[in-house]
Amino acid sequence: MTSQTNGQFDRTPLIAGNWKMNMDHTQAITLLQKLAWTLDDAKHDYSRAEVAVFPPFTDLRSVQSLVDGDDLRVVYGAQDLSDQDSGAYTGDISGQFLAKLGCTYVLVGHSERRTIHGESDELCNAKIAAAHRHGLVPVLCVGEGLEVRQAGEHVAFTLEQLRGSIAGLEADRVAELVVAYEPVWAIGTGEVAGPEDAQEMAAAIRAELAGLYDAETAARTRILYGGSAKAANAGSILKGKDVDGVLVGGASLDAEEFASIARFEQHLVTD
Ligand SMILES: O=C(CO)COP(=O)(O)O
């Protein structure tokens, strides 16, 4: 899947909306319908930019019914999964359940899980393995906090998270993996990393993967930027040659805004 190109990009861009803990299952239907209609009206070509949403767990069954019933081209995933497959893990959700609900993707190691729930790189590594056991594509989130950025250690910090989270992964798994660089200081703050910052980190991640694996594998991995992404800045962020999409939080709750991000090619900033 990730070896596709759309003619302009080396990899098919992925525009992903992380709804976080917003939207109950009835609101989810309204939002997803509106998103699909807006994209249809705009004659969105899904082969040029894939569109994915990440609703709360409790919405997934409704999302599945809508996507299947109306033949929507939007794909979807969950915001987290357990590293275990079944058993006495109260409150946790198995990758098996997510696969059964038609999920394509699953977020792993979002910074809000790393900070609020203390998730470590080792746990993310186990969650990636769990995702793979059930045929889900992990979207691994990495990124530094403000203090690390101010100390100029953001690249080293982020690459360490990456290495810890993907340890032991085989090359073909890395090639299909999605990595989302989400600097914590830019999440929900209105602060957006500059396009140069996004490109700098995406290039560093790709170079690291090339070193750990090989250039061909690294050339297939999709690397997203996340943190206050919106229609007004998507065009410049996606100009970076190693930036293959965006992981959008707040702006993905507005169907028109999110559809406009998915249509970023119309406002790509060129020199
Ligand atoms: O965390 C994010 C997406 O996963 C980014 O959130 P915002 O777009 O709201 O800053």
The ligand as a MOL file (V3000), in Angstrom:
LIG
                    3D

  0  0  0     0  0            999 V3000
M  V30 BEGIN CTAB
M  V30 COUNTS 10 9 0 0 0
M  V30 BEGIN ATOM
M  V30 1 O -2.5700 15.3170 18.9460 0
M  V30 2 C -2.8680 15.6550 17.8190 0
M  V30 3 C -3.3400 14.6580 16.8400 0
M  V30 4 O -3.0990 13.3570 17.2960 0
M  V30 5 C -2.8350 17.0690 17.3900 0
M  V30 6 O -3.8710 17.7300 18.0030 0
M  V30 7 P -4.2340 19.2390 17.5350 0
M  V30 8 O -4.3500 19.2020 16.0410 0
M  V30 9 O -5.5250 19.5380 18.2350 0
M  V30 10 O -3.0950 20.0920 17.9810 0
M  V30 END ATOM
M  V30 BEGIN BOND
M  V30 1 2 1 2
M  V30 2 1 2 3
M  V30 3 1 2 5
M  V30 4 1 3 4
M  V30 5 1 5 6
M  V30 6 1 6 7
M  V30 7 2 7 8
M  V30 8 1 7 9
M  V30 9 1 7 10
M  V30 END BOND
M  V30 END CTAB
M  END
